[in-house]
Amino acid sequence: MGMKLNYRIVIFALAIAFGLFFSAPSLLQLEKGAKITLGLDLQGGLHMLLGVKTEEAIVSRLKSVASSVKHFSNREDILLDELSATEDEVSFVVLDSDDAPAIDAMLKGIDDLTVNREGELYHLSFSDKAVLKIQAQAIEQAIETIRNRLDQFGLAEPTVARQGEEKILVELPGIKTAEDEKRARELISRAAKLELMAVDEERAMRVYQMSDAEAAEYGDVILEDAERPGVKYLVREIPILDGGMLTDASVGFNQNNKPLINFSLDSEGAQIFGDFTGKNVGKRLAVVLDGKVMSDPVINERIGGGSGQISGQYTVSSANDLAIALRSGALLAPIFLMEKRSVGPSLGADSIKASLVALVGGFVMVILFMIVYYRAAGVIANIALVANLFIILAVMALFGATLTLPGMAGIVLTVGMAVDANVIISERIREFLYQGMSIHKAIEEGYDNAMSAIVDANITTLIAAIVLYAYGSGAVKGFAITISIGILASMLTAILGTHGIYEMLESKIQKSKDLNFWFGVKKGA
């Protein structure tokens, strides 16, 4: 009577092959193949705590409202006077009272806007509740924008999470050079606020003799050139349109093979852009980025299609970073650095060494205990245990997961959980053998009786891991991922895999009749 194959052992063998194949690139550090990414605590990198100037988001929203009012009045041929935006409100006067109903209808379509009207004089502002809502949105938008920028930057598994009320935690594994750190910090902090603004041609020549207060009296603002210190421009305070209407940005090259940024606008932005350029042929249009004038081209004809260019003294990498920032969206509120720490790779090496000692030490002790106490059944359990580790590493590598120090702790914990399932099964089999059952019936009854306890325990732990992943961040997510993968892998190896091995060896066990060798069952006990 020899060993016989069964579907369980075939599935188990395929799982082991899967584990070995996909974990090999990570374990052997091969050039090809998907590998596990080490987290900040293991490979070093950059840790930053950022603050958000939420009050600036209110000003930005008010300017956006003023821009919408200006565009609507131009399109509907409604004459307005004294249109201005301050830190608290937007105000304007409707010169013809017959146009007021149209303005009222337009303003009703703007969410959270409070309208106070005194005859033809309008005051637009946000309520205290709306202000809090906008500030909260600014923080959430900053988190999503920073995360999108870092993903496109090419960093593996950056951590971007809210901390407290108005702080953002950013962890960037793998940042090792000062140049990479500088690029990442600039990309994160850049507002990337694109505005197209009309140059005040009538007063432009007086810009160097004009104060900011005098410019404000004419509804203008003075801006500096982005690349030529001392060069100033007098532009209309209310932008023609802003980056909120941007749909795409990419790097291109001019006729001299110098990098520039090509951008595209949505349908509303394209219409506004086309209408403005059509009515202002021969005048200048200032392309403003983060409050600095990048260029001020003369409008030669109506520009349709909703596309344009931003030119400047860019390198390919800086142009690419700017395109990423523009594509990801402008920050509603500026951010500032509150705390910065560089985590050296030596800390990661020490952490890895300590974790490996714990993992290997615990693993070896568990293996020895299983062999001494359960004999051949312990060896079978150990085979499942080794397979479990390879499967965990393979799945993490396949999905590009990040391994953190808590993640390694999760693997150590998973080892204990996987052994626990095998202990329950082995004890059940031994109980039935002590009762005098046949080997075949003892194995089948052992798995049937152990199944409910193992499944219940694993499902409850899996639910906890899912909750940790859903509501946790950073290292907590890494712990939850490894635990979840470990639970599913242990179900496969402990329940299906070992059962298949017993089925394959059953005839051999029955032939030998040495229950002490196979299960640690002493005769007469």
C-alpha positions in Angstrom: 0.0 0.0 0.0 1.6 3.2 -1.1 0.9 6.9 -1.0 -1.9 8.3 -3.1 -2.6 11.7 -4.5 -5.7 13.7 -3.7 -7.1 17.1 -4.6 -6.1 18.6 -1.3 -2.5 17.7 -1.7 -2.5 19.0 -5.3 -3.9 22.4 -4.2 -1.4 22.5 -1.3 1.5 21.7 -3.7 0.4 24.4 -6.1 0.2 26.9 -3.1 3.7 26.0 -2.1 5.0 26.5 -5.6 3.2 29.8 -5.8 4.8 30.9 -2.5 8.3 29.8 -3.5 8.1 31.4 -7.0 6.7 34.9 -6.0 8.6 35.2 -2.7 12.0 34.4 -4.3 12.7 37.9 -5.8 12.2 39.4 -2.3 14.1 36.8 -0.4 17.0 36.5 -2.9 16.8 40.2 -3.9 16.6 39.3 -7.6 16.5 42.1 -10.2 13.4 40.7 -12.0 10.0 40.0 -10.4 7.7 41.8 -8.0 9.3 42.5 -4.6 8.1 43.5 -1.2 8.8 47.2 -0.4 10.3 48.0 2.9 8.6 50.8 4.9 10.1 53.9 6.4 11.0 52.2 9.7 13.0 49.5 7.8 14.7 51.2 4.9 14.9 54.8 6.1 13.4 57.9 4.5 11.7 61.2 5.3 9.2 61.9 8.1 7.3 65.2 7.9 4.5 66.9 9.9 2.7 69.6 7.9 0.3 72.3 8.9 -2.5 73.8 6.7 -3.3 77.5 6.5 -7.1 76.9 6.3 -8.0 80.6 6.4 -6.5 81.0 2.9 -9.0 78.5 1.6 -11.8 81.0 2.3 -10.0 83.7 0.4 -9.5 81.3 -2.6 -13.2 80.4 -2.6 -14.3 84.0 -2.5 -12.1 84.8 -5.4 -13.5 81.9 -7.3 -17.0 83.2 -6.6 -16.0 86.7 -7.9 -14.6 85.1 -11.0 -17.9 83.3 -11.6 -19.9 86.5 -11.2 -17.6 88.4 -13.6 -17.9 85.7 -16.3 -21.7 85.5 -15.9 -22.1 89.3 -16.2 -19.8 89.4 -19.3 -21.7 86.6 -20.9 -25.1 88.1 -20.2 -24.0 91.7 -20.9 -24.8 92.8 -17.3 -23.0 95.9 -16.2 -21.3 95.7 -12.8 -19.3 98.2 -10.9 -16.8 98.0 -8.0 -16.5 94.2 -8.2 -13.9 93.2 -5.6 -12.9 90.3 -3.3 -11.6 90.8 0.2 -10.7 88.3 2.9 -14.3 88.3 4.1 -16.6 89.0 1.2 -17.2 89.7 -2.4 -19.0 92.9 -3.2 -20.3 94.6 -6.4 -23.0 96.9 -7.7 -25.5 96.0 -10.4 -25.9 99.2 -12.5 -29.2 98.2 -14.0 -31.8 97.0 -11.4 -33.6 95.0 -14.2 -30.5 92.7 -14.3 -30.8 91.9 -10.5 -33.2 88.9 -10.9 -30.7 87.2 -13.3 -27.8 87.8 -10.8 -30.0 86.5 -7.9 -30.8 83.3 -9.9 -27.1 82.7 -10.7 -26.0 83.2 -7.0 -28.6 80.7 -5.8 -26.6 78.0 -7.7 -23.5 78.5 -5.6 -23.5 76.3 -2.5 -23.1 77.7 1.0 -23.1 81.3 -0.2 -24.8 84.0 2.0 -26.1 86.9 -0.1 -26.9 90.3 1.5 -28.4 92.8 -0.8 -28.9 96.6 -0.2 -30.7 97.8 -3.3 -28.2 97.2 -6.2 -25.3 96.7 -3.8 -24.4 93.0 -3.2 -22.3 91.5 -0.4 -21.4 87.8 -0.7 -19.9 85.8 2.1 -19.9 82.4 3.8 -21.6 81.7 7.1 -19.6 80.4 10.1 -20.9 76.9 9.4 -19.8 77.1 5.7 -16.4 78.5 6.7 -15.8 75.4 9.0 -16.9 73.2 6.1 -14.6 74.8 3.6 -11.6 74.6 6.1 -12.3 70.9 6.6 -12.5 70.4 2.9 -9.2 72.2 2.5 -7.5 69.7 4.8 -9.1 66.6 3.2 -8.3 68.0 -0.3 -4.7 68.7 0.8 -4.3 65.0 1.9 -5.7 63.6 -1.3 -3.7 66.1 -3.5 -0.4 65.3 -1.7 -1.1 61.6 -1.9 -1.8 61.8 -5.7 1.3 63.9 -6.3 3.6 61.4 -4.4 2.0 58.4 -6.2 2.8 60.1 -9.6 6.3 61.0 -8.3 7.0 57.3 -8.2 7.5 56.8 -4.5 6.6 53.3 -3.2 3.7 53.3 -0.6 4.0 56.9 0.8 2.0 57.5 4.0 -0.2 60.6 4.0 -2.6 60.8 6.9 -4.5 63.4 8.9 -3.1 63.9 12.4 -5.2 66.0 14.8 -7.4 68.7 13.5 -5.2 70.6 11.0 -2.0 68.5 10.7 -0.9 66.1 8.0 1.6 63.3 8.6 3.8 62.4 5.5 6.2 59.5 5.5 8.3 58.8 2.4 10.3 55.5 2.5 13.3 55.4 0.2 14.2 59.1 0.2 18.0 58.9 0.7 19.6 61.8 -1.1 19.3 65.6 -0.4 18.2 66.1 -4.0 15.3 63.6 -3.7 14.3 65.2 -0.4 14.2 68.6 -1.9 12.2 67.5 -4.9 9.7 65.7 -2.8 9.3 68.7 -0.4 8.8 71.1 -3.2 6.3 68.8 -4.9 4.3 68.5 -1.6 4.3 72.1 -0.6 3.7 73.7 -4.1 0.3 75.3 -4.2 0.2 74.8 -8.0 -2.5 77.5 -8.3 -2.8 78.4 -11.9 -4.6 81.6 -12.8 -5.1 83.4 -16.1 -5.4 87.2 -15.4 -6.0 90.2 -17.6 -3.2 92.8 -17.7 -4.5 96.3 -17.0 -3.1 97.9 -20.2 -4.5 101.4 -19.3 -2.3 101.7 -16.2 0.4 99.1 -16.8 3.1 101.7 -17.4 2.6 103.2 -14.0 3.1 99.9 -12.1 6.5 100.9 -10.7 5.1 104.1 -9.2 2.0 102.5 -7.9 1.4 101.1 -4.4 -0.6 98.0 -3.6 -3.3 100.2 -2.0 -3.6 102.4 -5.1 -3.7 99.3 -7.4 -6.6 98.0 -5.2 -8.6 101.2 -5.8 -8.7 100.3 -9.5 -9.5 96.6 -8.8 -6.0 95.6 -9.7 -3.1 93.7 -8.0 0.7 94.0 -8.5 2.5 90.7 -9.2 6.2 90.0 -9.7 7.8 88.0 -12.6 8.6 84.4 -11.6 12.2 84.5 -13.1 13.1 88.2 -13.3 13.3 89.8 -9.8 12.1 93.4 -9.8 9.9 93.0 -12.9 6.3 93.8 -12.0 2.9 93.5 -13.7 -0.4 95.2 -13.0 -3.2 92.7 -13.5 -6.9 92.6 -12.7 -7.6 91.2 -9.3 -10.4 88.9 -10.4 -8.9 86.1 -12.5 -10.4 85.2 -15.8 -10.3 81.5 -14.8 -8.3 79.4 -12.4 -6.7 75.9 -12.1 -10.0 74.4 -10.9 -11.0 74.2 -14.6 -7.8 72.4 -15.5 -8.2 68.8 -16.8 -4.7 67.9 -17.9 -1.1 69.1 -17.8 1.9 67.5 -19.6 5.5 68.3 -20.5 6.2 69.5 -24.0 9.0 71.2 -25.9 9.3 74.4 -27.8 11.1 75.0 -31.1 14.3 75.3 -29.2 13.8 72.0 -27.5 13.2 73.7 -24.1 10.7 72.1 -21.7 7.3 73.7 -21.2 3.9 72.8 -19.8 0.9 72.1 -22.1 -2.4 72.4 -20.2 -6.0 71.7 -21.1 -9.2 73.2 -19.7 -12.7 71.7 -19.2 -15.6 72.8 -21.4 -16.6 75.7 -19.1 -13.0 76.9 -18.9 -12.6 76.5 -22.7 -15.7 78.7 -23.2 -14.5 81.4 -20.8 -11.0 81.3 -22.3 -12.4 81.6 -25.9 -14.8 84.4 -25.0 -12.1 86.4 -23.3 -9.4 86.1 -25.9 -12.0 86.8 -28.6 -12.9 90.2 -27.0 -9.4 91.2 -26.1 -7.3 90.7 -29.2 -4.2 92.9 -29.0 -4.1 92.9 -25.2 -1.9 90.8 -22.9 -2.9 87.8 -20.8 -0.8 87.0 -17.7 -0.2 83.3 -17.0 0.1 83.3 -13.2 1.4 80.4 -11.1 1.4 80.6 -7.3 1.2 84.3 -7.4 4.0 84.8 -9.9 3.7 85.8 -13.5 5.2 83.1 -15.7 4.5 84.9 -19.0 2.3 87.7 -20.5 1.7 86.9 -24.1 -0.2 89.2 -26.4 -3.5 87.8 -27.7 -3.3 87.7 -31.5 -6.6 86.0 -32.1 -9.4 84.1 -30.4 -8.0 81.0 -28.8 -10.5 78.1 -28.9 -10.1 74.5 -27.8 -9.3 75.2 -24.2 -5.6 74.7 -24.3 -2.5 76.8 -23.5 1.1 76.7 -22.5 3.3 77.7 -19.5 6.8 78.5 -20.5 9.8 79.3 -18.2 13.4 78.3 -17.4 12.5 74.6 -16.6 14.6 71.5 -16.6 12.9 68.3 -17.7 12.5 67.1 -14.1 11.2 70.4 -12.8 8.7 70.6 -15.7 7.6 67.1 -14.9 7.1 67.9 -11.2 5.1 71.0 -12.1 2.9 69.0 -14.5 2.3 66.4 -11.7 1.3 69.2 -9.3 -1.0 70.8 -11.9 -2.6 67.4 -12.8 -3.2 66.6 -9.1 -5.0 69.9 -8.5 -4.1 73.0 -6.7 -4.0 73.1 -2.9 -7.0 75.0 -1.6 -4.9 76.3 1.3 -1.1 76.6 1.6 0.8 74.1 3.7 3.9 74.7 5.9 6.5 72.4 7.4 6.1 72.0 11.2 8.5 69.1 11.8 11.0 67.1 9.7 13.0 64.0 10.5 15.3 61.9 8.3 15.3 58.3 9.3 18.6 56.7 8.5 18.9 53.2 7.0 21.0 52.0 10.0 17.8 52.2 12.1 16.1 50.1 9.5 18.9 47.5 9.5 18.8 47.2 13.3 15.0 46.9 13.2 15.2 44.2 10.5 17.9 42.3 12.5 15.9 42.4 15.7 12.7 41.4 14.0 14.4 38.5 12.2 15.9 37.3 15.4 12.4 37.3 17.0 10.9 35.6 14.0 13.5 32.9 13.5 13.8 32.3 17.3 10.1 31.9 17.7 9.8 29.9 14.6 12.5 27.4 15.6 11.1 27.0 19.1 7.6 26.3 17.7 9.0 23.8 15.2 11.0 22.0 18.0 7.9 21.9 20.3 5.7 20.5 17.6 8.2 17.7 16.7 8.8 16.7 20.3 5.2 16.7 21.3 3.4 15.6 18.2 6.1 13.6 16.4 5.3 13.1 12.7 2.1 15.1 13.1 4.3 17.9 14.3 6.5 17.6 11.2 3.4 17.8 9.0 2.2 20.9 10.9 5.7 22.4 10.4 5.5 21.9 6.7 2.2 23.8 6.7 3.9 26.5 8.8 6.8 27.0 6.4 4.4 27.0 3.4 2.3 29.7 5.3 5.3 32.0 5.5 6.2 31.7 1.8 2.6 32.3 0.8 2.4 35.5 3.0 5.6 36.8 1.4 4.5 35.9 -2.1 1.1 37.6 -1.8 2.7 40.8 -0.3 5.2 40.9 -3.2 2.6 40.2 -5.8 0.5 43.2 -4.7 3.5 45.4 -4.0 2.7 45.7 -0.3 5.0 47.6 2.1 6.5 45.7 4.9 6.9 47.7 8.1 8.1 46.8 11.6 4.5 46.2 12.8 4.1 44.1 9.7 6.9 41.9 10.7 5.3 41.6 14.1 2.1 40.6 12.3 4.1 37.8 10.6 5.4 36.6 13.9 1.9 36.6 15.3 0.6 34.7 12.3 3.1 31.9 12.9 1.6 31.4 16.3 -2.0 31.5 14.9 -1.1 29.0 12.2 0.4 26.6 14.7 -2.7 27.1 16.9 -4.9 25.6 14.2 -2.6 22.6 13.8 -2.6 22.1 17.6 -6.4 22.0 17.7 -6.5 19.5 14.8 -3.8 17.3 16.3 -5.4 17.2 19.7 -8.8 16.3 18.3 -7.2 13.4 16.3 -5.4 12.2 19.4 -8.6 12.3 21.5 -10.4 10.1 19.0 -7.4 7.7 18.8 -7.4 7.4 22.6 -11.1 6.5 22.3 -10.2 3.6 20.1 -11.4 4.9 16.7 -9.7 3.8 13.5 -7.0 6.0 12.1 -9.2 7.0 9.1 -12.2 7.9 11.2 -10.0 9.7 13.8 -8.5 11.9 11.2 -11.8 12.7 9.5 -13.6 13.3 12.9 -10.6 15.4 14.1 -10.8 17.8 11.2 -14.6 18.0 11.3 -14.6 18.8 15.0 -11.7 21.2 14.8 -13.1 23.1 11.8 -15.7 25.2 13.6 -13.3 26.4 16.3 -10.6 27.3 13.8 -12.9 29.1 11.3 -14.7 31.0 14.1 -11.4 32.2 15.6 -9.9 33.1 12.2 -13.0 35.0 11.0 -13.2 37.1 14.2 -9.5 38.0 13.9 -10.0 38.8 10.2 -12.9 41.1 11.0 -10.7 43.0 13.5 -7.9 43.2 10.9 -10.2 44.6 8.3 -11.4 47.3 10.8 -7.8 48.1 11.6 -7.0 48.5 7.9 -10.1 50.6 7.2 -9.6 53.1 10.0 -5.9 52.8 10.7 -3.1 54.5 8.8 0.6 53.8 8.0 2.1 51.1 10.2 -1.3 50.0 11.5 -2.4 49.2 7.9 0.8 47.2 7.4 0.1 45.2 10.5 -3.5 44.6 9.4 -2.4 43.5 5.9 0.1 40.9 7.1 -2.4 39.5 9.7 -5.1 39.3 7.0 -2.9 37.5 4.5 -1.6 35.2 7.3 -5.1 34.2 8.4 -6.2 33.3 4.9 -2.9 31.4 4.2 -3.1 29.5 7.5 -6.7 28.4 6.6 -5.3 27.0 3.4 -2.2 25.3 4.8 -3.5 24.2 8.2 -7.0 22.9 7.1 -6.6 21.9 3.5 -2.8 21.2 3.3 -2.3 19.0 6.3 -5.5 17.1 5.7 -4.2 16.3 2.2 -0.9 15.1 3.6 -2.7 12.8 6.1 -4.9 11.4 3.2 -1.8 10.8 1.2 0.0 9.0 4.0 -3.1 7.3 5.5 -2.3 3.8 4.2 1.3 4.1 5.4 0.1 5.1 8.9 -2.3 2.2 9.1 0.3 -0.2 8.0 2.9 0.9 10.6 0.3 1.1 13.4 2.9 3.1 15.4 0.6 5.8 16.8 3.4 7.2 19.1 5.6 7.9 16.0 2.8 9.5 14.0 0.8 11.3 16.6 2.6 11.1 19.9 -0.1 8.8 21.3 1.4 6.4 23.9 -0.1 3.0 24.2 -2.0 2.4 27.3 -2.3 6.1 28.1 
